[in-house]
């Protein structure tokens, strides 16, 4: 079941992907599934990419608009992956699409 969060942006922790178009996030200790607005229908590779893109990352959720902390949109990362013609591991690409800051 997809869950749309309140109209105001909500900060959430990415848990993973329920499908190639839905992310699982943790808000106030509760897992919620959010449909990513505009996400292309994908396959298992797209789901794995999405899983590795959002897992353990802080996200901003505003309805179906899912944004990384740098302001980049998850749907843009998904569209770029969907258009790529690569045999690279989708999880490696997902992690690399939004590298963690190292201090």
PDB file as gemmi writes it, atoms N, CA and C in Angstrom:
CRYST1    1.000    1.000    1.000  90.00  90.00  90.00 P 1                      
ATOM      1  N   UNK A   1       0.837  -1.175   0.000  1.00  0.00           N  
ATOM      2  CA  UNK A   1       0.000   0.000   0.000  1.00  0.00           C  
ATOM      3  C   UNK A   1       0.886   1.244   0.000  1.00  0.00           C  
ATOM      4  N   UNK A   2       0.710   2.112  -0.952  1.00  0.00           N  
ATOM      5  CA  UNK A   2       1.473   3.355  -1.002  1.00  0.00           C  
ATOM      6  C   UNK A   2       0.904   4.345  -0.015  1.00  0.00           C  
ATOM      7  N   UNK A   3       1.772   5.149   0.532  1.00  0.00           N  
ATOM      8  CA  UNK A   3       1.374   6.115   1.533  1.00  0.00           C  
ATOM      9  C   UNK A   3       1.865   7.471   1.099  1.00  0.00           C  
ATOM     10  N   UNK A   4       0.984   8.450   1.028  1.00  0.00           N  
ATOM     11  CA  UNK A   4       1.388   9.813   0.726  1.00  0.00           C  
ATOM     12  C   UNK A   4       1.508  10.565   2.030  1.00  0.00           C  
ATOM     13  N   UNK A   5       2.665  11.149   2.269  1.00  0.00           N  
ATOM     14  CA  UNK A   5       2.873  11.904   3.486  1.00  0.00           C  
ATOM     15  C   UNK A   5       2.226  13.267   3.351  1.00  0.00           C  
ATOM     16  N   UNK A   6       2.080  13.939   4.449  1.00  0.00           N  
ATOM     17  CA  UNK A   6       1.414  15.240   4.511  1.00  0.00           C  
ATOM     18  C   UNK A   6       2.011  16.219   3.496  1.00  0.00           C  
ATOM     19  N   UNK A   7       1.255  17.271   3.191  1.00  0.00           N  
ATOM     20  CA  UNK A   7       1.644  18.241   2.173  1.00  0.00           C  
ATOM     21  C   UNK A   7       2.983  18.905   2.472  1.00  0.00           C  
ATOM     22  N   UNK A   8       3.297  19.151   3.738  1.00  0.00           N  
ATOM     23  CA  UNK A   8       4.589  19.750   4.083  1.00  0.00           C  
ATOM     24  C   UNK A   8       5.676  18.695   3.922  1.00  0.00           C  
ATOM     25  N   UNK A   9       6.877  19.135   3.547  1.00  0.00           N  
ATOM     26  CA  UNK A   9       7.988  18.202   3.381  1.00  0.00           C  
ATOM     27  C   UNK A   9       8.288  17.519   4.702  1.00  0.00           C  
ATOM     28  N   UNK A  10       8.550  16.220   4.620  1.00  0.00           N  
ATOM     29  CA  UNK A  10       8.881  15.406   5.777  1.00  0.00           C  
ATOM     30  C   UNK A  10      10.279  14.860   5.583  1.00  0.00           C  
ATOM     31  N   UNK A  11      11.072  14.886   6.627  1.00  0.00           N  
ATOM     32  CA  UNK A  11      12.402  14.297   6.583  1.00  0.00           C  
ATOM     33  C   UNK A  11      12.262  12.846   7.013  1.00  0.00           C  
ATOM     34  N   UNK A  12      12.852  11.941   6.225  1.00  0.00           N  
ATOM     35  CA  UNK A  12      12.724  10.511   6.487  1.00  0.00           C  
ATOM     36  C   UNK A  12      14.042   9.808   6.221  1.00  0.00           C  
ATOM     37  N   UNK A  13      14.192   8.639   6.798  1.00  0.00           N  
ATOM     38  CA  UNK A  13      15.352   7.805   6.532  1.00  0.00           C  
ATOM     39  C   UNK A  13      14.971   6.772   5.490  1.00  0.00           C  
ATOM     40  N   UNK A  14      15.729   6.696   4.416  1.00  0.00           N  
ATOM     41  CA  UNK A  14      15.474   5.702   3.389  1.00  0.00           C  
ATOM     42  C   UNK A  14      15.781   4.309   3.913  1.00  0.00           C  
ATOM     43  N   UNK A  15      14.837   3.397   3.731  1.00  0.00           N  
ATOM     44  CA  UNK A  15      15.010   2.006   4.150  1.00  0.00           C  
ATOM     45  C   UNK A  15      15.324   1.139   2.941  1.00  0.00           C  
ATOM     46  N   UNK A  16      14.605   1.370   1.837  1.00  0.00           N  
ATOM     47  CA  UNK A  16      14.816   0.565   0.641  1.00  0.00           C  
ATOM     48  C   UNK A  16      13.762   0.849  -0.402  1.00  0.00           C  
ATOM     49  N   UNK A  17      13.512  -0.156  -1.233  1.00  0.00           N  
ATOM     50  CA  UNK A  17      12.538  -0.020  -2.319  1.00  0.00           C  
ATOM     51  C   UNK A  17      11.537  -1.161  -2.258  1.00  0.00           C  
ATOM     52  N   UNK A  18      10.266  -0.816  -2.340  1.00  0.00           N  
ATOM     53  CA  UNK A  18       9.218  -1.826  -2.388  1.00  0.00           C  
ATOM     54  C   UNK A  18       9.028  -2.328  -3.815  1.00  0.00           C  
ATOM     55  N   UNK A  19       9.365  -1.473  -4.777  1.00  0.00           N  
ATOM     56  CA  UNK A  19       9.279  -1.802  -6.201  1.00  0.00           C  
ATOM     57  C   UNK A  19      10.191  -0.827  -6.931  1.00  0.00           C  
ATOM     58  N   UNK A  20      10.172  -0.859  -8.242  1.00  0.00           N  
ATOM     59  CA  UNK A  20      11.017   0.059  -9.007  1.00  0.00           C  
ATOM     60  C   UNK A  20      10.469   1.485  -9.001  1.00  0.00           C  
ATOM     61  N   UNK A  21       9.278   1.687  -8.421  1.00  0.00           N  
ATOM     62  CA  UNK A  21       8.658   3.019  -8.389  1.00  0.00           C  
ATOM     63  C   UNK A  21       8.264   3.468  -6.983  1.00  0.00           C  
ATOM     64  N   UNK A  22       8.607   2.674  -5.972  1.00  0.00           N  
ATOM     65  CA  UNK A  22       8.210   2.995  -4.603  1.00  0.00           C  
ATOM     66  C   UNK A  22       9.384   2.831  -3.646  1.00  0.00           C  
ATOM     67  N   UNK A  23       9.543   3.820  -2.766  1.00  0.00           N  
ATOM     68  CA  UNK A  23      10.571   3.729  -1.738  1.00  0.00           C  
ATOM     69  C   UNK A  23       9.923   3.437  -0.392  1.00  0.00           C  
ATOM     70  N   UNK A  24      10.685   2.777   0.455  1.00  0.00           N  
ATOM     71  CA  UNK A  24      10.270   2.558   1.834  1.00  0.00           C  
ATOM     72  C   UNK A  24      11.101   3.511   2.680  1.00  0.00           C  
ATOM     73  N   UNK A  25      10.416   4.310   3.488  1.00  0.00           N  
ATOM     74  CA  UNK A  25      11.081   5.267   4.356  1.00  0.00           C  
ATOM     75  C   UNK A  25      10.624   5.061   5.792  1.00  0.00           C  
ATOM     76  N   UNK A  26      11.457   5.482   6.707  1.00  0.00           N  
ATOM     77  CA  UNK A  26      11.118   5.415   8.118  1.00  0.00           C  
ATOM     78  C   UNK A  26      10.857   6.833   8.602  1.00  0.00           C  
ATOM     79  N   UNK A  27       9.630   7.042   9.127  1.00  0.00           N  
ATOM     80  CA  UNK A  27       9.235   8.332   9.681  1.00  0.00           C  
ATOM     81  C   UNK A  27       8.728   8.077  11.094  1.00  0.00           C  
ATOM     82  N   UNK A  28       9.333   8.742  12.058  1.00  0.00           N  
ATOM     83  CA  UNK A  28       8.944   8.568  13.466  1.00  0.00           C  
ATOM     84  C   UNK A  28       8.914   7.101  13.863  1.00  0.00           C  
ATOM     85  N   UNK A  29       9.883   6.335  13.405  1.00  0.00           N  
ATOM     86  CA  UNK A  29      10.001   4.934  13.777  1.00  0.00           C  
ATOM     87  C   UNK A  29       9.093   3.976  13.029  1.00  0.00           C  
ATOM     88  N   UNK A  30       8.327   4.470  12.074  1.00  0.00           N  
ATOM     89  CA  UNK A  30       7.390   3.643  11.319  1.00  0.00           C  
ATOM     90  C   UNK A  30       7.786   3.591   9.847  1.00  0.00           C  
ATOM     91  N   UNK A  31       7.828   2.386   9.275  1.00  0.00           N  
ATOM     92  CA  UNK A  31       8.106   2.236   7.849  1.00  0.00           C  
ATOM     93  C   UNK A  31       6.873   2.611   7.045  1.00  0.00           C  
ATOM     94  N   UNK A  32       7.106   3.385   5.987  1.00  0.00           N  
ATOM     95  CA  UNK A  32       6.018   3.796   5.093  1.00  0.00           C  
ATOM     96  C   UNK A  32       6.494   3.646   3.654  1.00  0.00           C  
ATOM     97  N   UNK A  33       5.591   3.263   2.789  1.00  0.00           N  
ATOM     98  CA  UNK A  33       5.898   3.139   1.366  1.00  0.00           C  
ATOM     99  C   UNK A  33       5.385   4.378   0.653  1.00  0.00           C  
ATOM    100  N   UNK A  34       6.255   4.985  -0.144  1.00  0.00           N  
ATOM    101  CA  UNK A  34       5.914   6.209  -0.864  1.00  0.00           C  
ATOM    102  C   UNK A  34       6.146   5.985  -2.352  1.00  0.00           C  
ATOM    103  N   UNK A  35       5.127   6.231  -3.167  1.00  0.00           N  
ATOM    104  CA  UNK A  35       5.246   6.144  -4.618  1.00  0.00           C  
ATOM    105  C   UNK A  35       6.028   7.354  -5.105  1.00  0.00           C  
ATOM    106  N   UNK A  36       7.065   7.127  -5.885  1.00  0.00           N  
ATOM    107  CA  UNK A  36       7.900   8.206  -6.414  1.00  0.00           C  
ATOM    108  C   UNK A  36       7.193   8.794  -7.637  1.00  0.00           C  
ATOM    109  N   UNK A  37       6.788  10.046  -7.537  1.00  0.00           N  
ATOM    110  CA  UNK A  37       6.060  10.712  -8.621  1.00  0.00           C  
ATOM    111  C   UNK A  37       6.906  10.739  -9.888  1.00  0.00           C  
ATOM    112  N   UNK A  38       6.318  10.312 -11.000  1.00  0.00           N  
ATOM    113  CA  UNK A  38       6.988  10.352 -12.294  1.00  0.00           C  
ATOM    114  C   UNK A  38       7.985   9.244 -12.543  1.00  0.00           C  
ATOM    115  N   UNK A  39       8.091   8.298 -11.615  1.00  0.00           N  
ATOM    116  CA  UNK A  39       9.065   7.209 -11.782  1.00  0.00           C  
ATOM    117  C   UNK A  39       8.673   6.316 -12.947  1.00  0.00           C  
ATOM    118  N   UNK A  40       9.642   5.994 -13.804  1.00  0.00           N  
ATOM    119  CA  UNK A  40       9.333   5.107 -14.926  1.00  0.00           C  
ATOM    120  C   UNK A  40       9.124   3.676 -14.423  1.00  0.00           C  
ATOM    121  N   UNK A  41       8.218   2.965 -15.062  1.00  0.00           N  
ATOM    122  CA  UNK A  41       8.035   1.560 -14.718  1.00  0.00           C  
ATOM    123  C   UNK A  41       9.329   0.840 -15.050  1.00  0.00           C  
ATOM    124  N   UNK A  42       9.806   0.076 -14.109  1.00  0.00           N  
ATOM    125  CA  UNK A  42      11.094  -0.559 -14.316  1.00  0.00           C  
ATOM    126  C   UNK A  42      11.038  -2.054 -14.083  1.00  0.00           C  
ATOM    127  N   UNK A  43      12.215  -2.626 -14.008  1.00  0.00           N  
ATOM    128  CA  UNK A  43      12.358  -4.060 -13.797  1.00  0.00           C  
ATOM    129  C   UNK A  43      13.102  -4.296 -12.488  1.00  0.00           C  
ATOM    130  N   UNK A  44      13.571  -5.502 -12.276  1.00  0.00           N  
ATOM    131  CA  UNK A  44      14.294  -5.836 -11.054  1.00  0.00           C  
ATOM    132  C   UNK A  44      15.563  -5.000 -10.910  1.00  0.00           C  
ATOM    133  N   UNK A  45      16.248  -4.718 -12.006  1.00  0.00           N  
ATOM    134  CA  UNK A  45      17.454  -3.894 -11.947  1.00  0.00           C  
ATOM    135  C   UNK A  45      17.136  -2.481 -11.447  1.00  0.00           C  
ATOM    136  N   UNK A  46      16.013  -1.938 -11.897  1.00  0.00           N  
ATOM    137  CA  UNK A  46      15.599  -0.608 -11.443  1.00  0.00           C  
ATOM    138  C   UNK A  46      15.275  -0.625  -9.957  1.00  0.00           C  
ATOM    139  N   UNK A  47      14.655  -1.684  -9.497  1.00  0.00           N  
ATOM    140  CA  UNK A  47      14.344  -1.806  -8.072  1.00  0.00           C  
ATOM    141  C   UNK A  47      15.629  -1.864  -7.251  1.00  0.00           C  
ATOM    142  N   UNK A  48      16.604  -2.648  -7.710  1.00  0.00           N  
ATOM    143  CA  UNK A  48      17.887  -2.764  -6.999  1.00  0.00           C  
ATOM    144  C   UNK A  48      18.602  -1.415  -6.995  1.00  0.00           C  
ATOM    145  N   UNK A  49      18.599  -0.716  -8.125  1.00  0.00           N  
ATOM    146  CA  UNK A  49      19.201   0.616  -8.197  1.00  0.00           C  
ATOM    147  C   UNK A  49      18.556   1.545  -7.171  1.00  0.00           C  
ATOM    148  N   UNK A  50      17.223   1.577  -7.151  1.00  0.00           N  
ATOM    149  CA  UNK A  50      16.490   2.438  -6.232  1.00  0.00           C  
ATOM    150  C   UNK A  50      16.777   2.057  -4.783  1.00  0.00           C  
ATOM    151  N   UNK A  51      16.807   0.769  -4.511  1.00  0.00           N  
ATOM    152  CA  UNK A  51      17.110   0.264  -3.168  1.00  0.00           C  
ATOM    153  C   UNK A  51      18.449   0.822  -2.683  1.00  0.00           C  
ATOM    154  N   UNK A  52      19.465   0.706  -3.506  1.00  0.00           N  
ATOM    155  CA  UNK A  52      20.810   1.131  -3.115  1.00  0.00           C  
ATOM    156  C   UNK A  52      20.975   2.647  -3.139  1.00  0.00           C  
ATOM    157  N   UNK A  53      20.162   3.337  -3.921  1.00  0.00           N  
ATOM    158  CA  UNK A  53      20.199   4.794  -3.951  1.00  0.00           C  
ATOM    159  C   UNK A  53      19.678   5.379  -2.640  1.00  0.00           C  
ATOM    160  N   UNK A  54      18.582   4.829  -2.101  1.00  0.00           N  
ATOM    161  CA  UNK A  54      17.934   5.458  -0.947  1.00  0.00           C  
ATOM    162  C   UNK A  54      18.259   4.824   0.402  1.00  0.00           C  
ATOM    163  N   UNK A  55      18.713   3.581   0.426  1.00  0.00           N  
ATOM    164  CA  UNK A  55      18.940   2.903   1.706  1.00  0.00           C  
ATOM    165  C   UNK A  55      19.951   3.664   2.568  1.00  0.00           C  
ATOM    166  N   UNK A  56      19.573   3.903   3.795  1.00  0.00           N  
ATOM    167  CA  UNK A  56      20.415   4.577   4.801  1.00  0.00           C  
ATOM    168  C   UNK A  56      20.728   6.026   4.440  1.00  0.00           C  
ATOM    169  N   UNK A  57      19.899   6.632   3.614  1.00  0.00           N  
ATOM    170  CA  UNK A  57      20.074   8.038   3.234  1.00  0.00           C  
ATOM    171  C   UNK A  57      18.925   8.860   3.804  1.00  0.00           C  
ATOM    172  N   UNK A  58      19.207  10.084   4.179  1.00  0.00           N  
ATOM    173  CA  UNK A  58      18.167  10.987   4.630  1.00  0.00           C  
ATOM    174  C   UNK A  58      17.510  11.579   3.386  1.00  0.00           C  
ATOM    175  N   UNK A  59      16.181  11.529   3.365  1.00  0.00           N  
ATOM    176  CA  UNK A  59      15.407  12.002   2.218  1.00  0.00           C  
ATOM    177  C   UNK A  59      14.391  13.035   2.669  1.00  0.00           C  
ATOM    178  N   UNK A  60      14.007  13.899   1.744  1.00  0.00           N  
ATOM    179  CA  UNK A  60      12.885  14.801   1.986  1.00  0.00           C  
ATOM    180  C   UNK A  60      11.729  14.294   1.131  1.00  0.00           C  
ATOM    181  N   UNK A  61      10.582  14.123   1.765  1.00  0.00           N  
ATOM    182  CA  UNK A  61       9.395  13.617   1.083  1.00  0.00           C  
ATOM    183  C   UNK A  61       8.346  14.722   1.098  1.00  0.00           C  
ATOM    184  N   UNK A  62       7.816  15.031  -0.073  1.00  0.00           N  
ATOM    185  CA  UNK A  62       6.734  16.001  -0.184  1.00  0.00           C  
ATOM    186  C   UNK A  62       5.725  15.409  -1.154  1.00  0.00           C  
ATOM    187  N   UNK A  63       4.746  14.682  -0.615  1.00  0.00           N  
ATOM    188  CA  UNK A  63       3.826  13.917  -1.459  1.00  0.00           C  
ATOM    189  C   UNK A  63       4.629  12.817  -2.125  1.00  0.00           C  
ATOM    190  N   UNK A  64       4.651  12.784  -3.443  1.00  0.00           N  
ATOM    191  CA  UNK A  64       5.428  11.796  -4.174  1.00  0.00           C  
ATOM    192  C   UNK A  64       6.782  12.320  -4.625  1.00  0.00           C  
ATOM    193  N   UNK A  65       7.075  13.566  -4.265  1.00  0.00           N  
ATOM    194  CA  UNK A  65       8.350  14.173  -4.619  1.00  0.00           C  
ATOM    195  C   UNK A  65       9.385  13.750  -3.581  1.00  0.00           C  
ATOM    196  N   UNK A  66      10.323  12.903  -3.984  1.00  0.00           N  
ATOM    197  CA  UNK A  66      11.349  12.377  -3.082  1.00  0.00           C  
ATOM    198  C   UNK A  66      12.678  12.997  -3.494  1.00  0.00           C  
ATOM    199  N   UNK A  67      13.315  13.686  -2.536  1.00  0.00           N  
ATOM    200  CA  UNK A  67      14.506  14.464  -2.822  1.00  0.00           C  
ATOM    201  C   UNK A  67      15.646  14.054  -1.897  1.00  0.00           C  
ATOM    202  N   UNK A  68      16.848  14.002  -2.441  1.00  0.00           N  
ATOM    203  CA  UNK A  68      18.047  13.753  -1.653  1.00  0.00           C  
ATOM    204  C   UNK A  68      18.416  15.062  -0.943  1.00  0.00           C  
ATOM    205  N   UNK A  69      19.310  14.981   0.025  1.00  0.00           N  
ATOM    206  CA  UNK A  69      19.683  16.178   0.786  1.00  0.00           C  
ATOM    207  C   UNK A  69      20.322  17.269  -0.056  1.00  0.00           C  
ATOM    208  N   UNK A  70      20.961  16.902  -1.177  1.00  0.00           N  
ATOM    209  CA  UNK A  70      21.578  17.916  -2.033  1.00  0.00           C  
ATOM    210  C   UNK A  70      20.569  18.586  -2.962  1.00  0.00           C  
ATOM    211  N   UNK A  71      19.300  18.194  -2.852  1.00  0.00           N  
ATOM    212  CA  UNK A  71      18.252  18.775  -3.687  1.00  0.00           C  
ATOM    213  C   UNK A  71      17.972  18.004  -4.959  1.00  0.00           C  
ATOM    214  N   UNK A  72      18.785  16.994  -5.259  1.00  0.00           N  
ATOM    215  CA  UNK A  72      18.537  16.195  -6.466  1.00  0.00           C  
ATOM    216  C   UNK A  72      17.320  15.301  -6.240  1.00  0.00           C  
ATOM    217  N   UNK A  73      16.578  15.087  -7.297  1.00  0.00           N  
ATOM    218  CA  UNK A  73      15.340  14.303  -7.206  1.00  0.00           C  
ATOM    219  C   UNK A  73      15.613  12.836  -7.511  1.00  0.00           C  
ATOM    220  N   UNK A  74      15.031  11.980  -6.698  1.00  0.00           N  
ATOM    221  CA  UNK A  74      15.174  10.537  -6.887  1.00  0.00           C  
ATOM    222  C   UNK A  74      14.671  10.142  -8.272  1.00  0.00           C  
ATOM    223  N   UNK A  75      13.588  10.752  -8.729  1.00  0.00           N  
ATOM    224  CA  UNK A  75      13.038  10.405 -10.041  1.00  0.00           C  
ATOM    225  C   UNK A  75      14.037  10.718 -11.156  1.00  0.00           C  
ATOM    226  N   UNK A  76      14.830  11.778 -10.999  1.00  0.00           N  
ATOM    227  CA  UNK A  76      15.838  12.100 -12.014  1.00  0.00           C  
ATOM    228  C   UNK A  76      16.923  11.024 -12.062  1.00  0.00           C  
ATOM    229  N   UNK A  77      17.346  10.546 -10.898  1.00  0.00           N  
ATOM    230  CA  UNK A  77      18.323   9.456 -10.847  1.00  0.00           C  
ATOM    231  C   UNK A  77      17.744   8.196 -11.490  1.00  0.00           C  
ATOM    232  N   UNK A  78      16.476   7.909 -11.204  1.00  0.00           N  
ATOM    233  CA  UNK A  78      15.819   6.731 -11.791  1.00  0.00           C  
ATOM    234  C   UNK A  78      15.730   6.842 -13.307  1.00  0.00           C  
ATOM    235  N   UNK A  79      15.345   8.012 -13.797  1.00  0.00           N  
ATOM    236  CA  UNK A  79      15.249   8.213 -15.251  1.00  0.00           C  
ATOM    237  C   UNK A  79      16.595   8.047 -15.928  1.00  0.00           C  
ATOM    238  N   UNK A  80      17.639   8.570 -15.314  1.00  0.00           N  
ATOM    239  CA  UNK A  80      18.979   8.418 -15.887  1.00  0.00           C  
ATOM    240  C   UNK A  80      19.374   6.942 -15.929  1.00  0.00           C  
ATOM    241  N   UNK A  81      19.096   6.212 -14.837  1.00  0.00           N  
ATOM    242  CA  UNK A  81      19.414   4.787 -14.819  1.00  0.00           C  
ATOM    243  C   UNK A  81      18.612   4.042 -15.890  1.00  0.00           C  
ATOM    244  N   UNK A  82      17.324   4.362 -16.016  1.00  0.00           N  
ATOM    245  CA  UNK A  82      16.459   3.678 -16.981  1.00  0.00           C  
ATOM    246  C   UNK A  82      16.935   3.893 -18.416  1.00  0.00           C  
ATOM    247  N   UNK A  83      17.546   5.030 -18.683  1.00  0.00           N  
ATOM    248  CA  UNK A  83      18.009   5.338 -20.026  1.00  0.00           C  
ATOM    249  C   UNK A  83      19.408   4.784 -20.313  1.00  0.00           C  
ATOM    250  N   UNK A  84      20.091   4.347 -19.269  1.00  0.00           N  
ATOM    251  CA  UNK A  84      21.456   3.843 -19.472  1.00  0.00           C  
ATOM    252  C   UNK A  84      21.424   2.449 -20.074  1.00  0.00           C  
ATOM    253  N   UNK A  85      22.430   2.145 -20.809  1.00  0.00           N  
ATOM    254  CA  UNK A  85      22.597   0.826 -21.428  1.00  0.00           C  
ATOM    255  C   UNK A  85      23.901   0.246 -20.912  1.00  0.00           C  
ATOM    256  N   UNK A  86      23.900  -0.180 -19.662  1.00  0.00           N  
ATOM    257  CA  UNK A  86      25.125  -0.657 -19.050  1.00  0.00           C  
ATOM    258  C   UNK A  86      24.915  -2.031 -18.433  1.00  0.00           C  
ATOM    259  N   UNK A  87      25.988  -2.759 -18.321  1.00  0.00           N  
ATOM    260  CA  UNK A  87      25.927  -4.059 -17.662  1.00  0.00           C  
ATOM    261  C   UNK A  87      26.497  -3.958 -16.241  1.00  0.00           C  
ATOM    262  N   UNK A  88      26.783  -2.738 -15.801  1.00  0.00           N  
ATOM    263  CA  UNK A  88      27.312  -2.525 -14.452  1.00  0.00           C  
ATOM    264  C   UNK A  88      26.276  -2.926 -13.411  1.00  0.00           C  
ATOM    265  N   UNK A  89      26.753  -3.304 -12.242  1.00  0.00           N  
ATOM    266  CA  UNK A  89      25.881  -3.689 -11.139  1.00  0.00           C  
ATOM    267  C   UNK A  89      24.974  -2.520 -10.754  1.00  0.00           C  
ATOM    268  N   UNK A  90      23.639  -2.710 -10.758  1.00  0.00           N  
ATOM    269  CA  UNK A  90      22.727  -1.605 -10.443  1.00  0.00           C  
ATOM    270  C   UNK A  90      22.887  -1.087  -9.013  1.00  0.00           C  
ATOM    271  N   UNK A  91      23.283  -1.939  -8.082  1.00  0.00           N  
ATOM    272  CA  UNK A  91      23.475  -1.483  -6.705  1.00  0.00           C  
ATOM    273  C   UNK A  91      24.697  -0.567  -6.618  1.00  0.00           C  
ATOM    274  N   UNK A  92      25.757  -0.925  -7.290  1.00  0.00           N  
ATOM    275  CA  UNK A  92      26.953  -0.091  -7.321  1.00  0.00           C  
ATOM    276  C   UNK A  92      26.626   1.274  -7.923  1.00  0.00           C  
ATOM    277  N   UNK A  93      25.836   1.280  -8.996  1.00  0.00           N  
ATOM    278  CA  UNK A  93      25.436   2.540  -9.635  1.00  0.00           C  
ATOM    279  C   UNK A  93      24.552   3.366  -8.713  1.00  0.00           C  
ATOM    280  N   UNK A  94      23.642   2.702  -7.996  1.00  0.00           N  
ATOM    281  CA  UNK A  94      22.762   3.414  -7.063  1.00  0.00           C  
ATOM    282  C   UNK A  94      23.533   4.092  -5.956  1.00  0.00           C  
ATOM    283  N   UNK A  95      24.499   3.392  -5.393  1.00  0.00           N  
ATOM    284  CA  UNK A  95      25.323   3.980  -4.335  1.00  0.00           C  
ATOM    285  C   UNK A  95      26.165   5.128  -4.880  1.00  0.00           C  
ATOM    286  N   UNK A  96      26.684   4.963  -6.082  1.00  0.00           N  
ATOM    287  CA  UNK A  96      27.549   5.981  -6.680  1.00  0.00           C  
ATOM    288  C   UNK A  96      26.786   7.219  -7.146  1.00  0.00           C  
ATOM    289  N   UNK A  97      25.492   7.068  -7.417  1.00  0.00           N  
ATOM    290  CA  UNK A  97      24.701   8.188  -7.921  1.00  0.00           C  
ATOM    291  C   UNK A  97      24.598   9.307  -6.892  1.00  0.00           C  
ATOM    292  N   UNK A  98      24.744   8.942  -5.634  1.00  0.00           N  
ATOM    293  CA  UNK A  98      24.680   9.952  -4.564  1.00  0.00           C  
ATOM    294  C   UNK A  98      25.700   9.573  -3.506  1.00  0.00           C  
ATOM    295  N   UNK A  99      26.957   9.933  -3.720  1.00  0.00           N  
ATOM    296  CA  UNK A  99      28.012   9.527  -2.786  1.00  0.00           C  
ATOM    297  C   UNK A  99      27.860  10.215  -1.430  1.00  0.00           C  
ATOM    298  N   UNK A 100      28.202   9.484  -0.390  1.00  0.00           N  
ATOM    299  CA  UNK A 100      28.165  10.019   0.969  1.00  0.00           C  
ATOM    300  C   UNK A 100      29.271  11.048   1.137  1.00  0.00           C  
ATOM    301  N   UNK A 101      28.993  12.051   1.926  1.00  0.00           N  
ATOM    302  CA  UNK A 101      30.018  13.046   2.246  1.00  0.00           C  
ATOM    303  C   UNK A 101      31.008  12.412   3.224  1.00  0.00           C  
ATOM    304  N   UNK A 102      32.262  12.641   3.018  1.00  0.00           N  
ATOM    305  CA  UNK A 102      33.301  12.133   3.904  1.00  0.00           C  
ATOM    306  C   UNK A 102      33.997  13.336   4.545  1.00  0.00           C  
ATOM    307  N   UNK A 103      34.009  13.374   5.851  1.00  0.00           N  
ATOM    308  CA  UNK A 103      34.668  14.497   6.557  1.00  0.00           C  
ATOM    309  C   UNK A 103      35.825  13.966   7.352  1.00  0.00           C  
TER     310      UNK A 103                                                      
END                                                                             
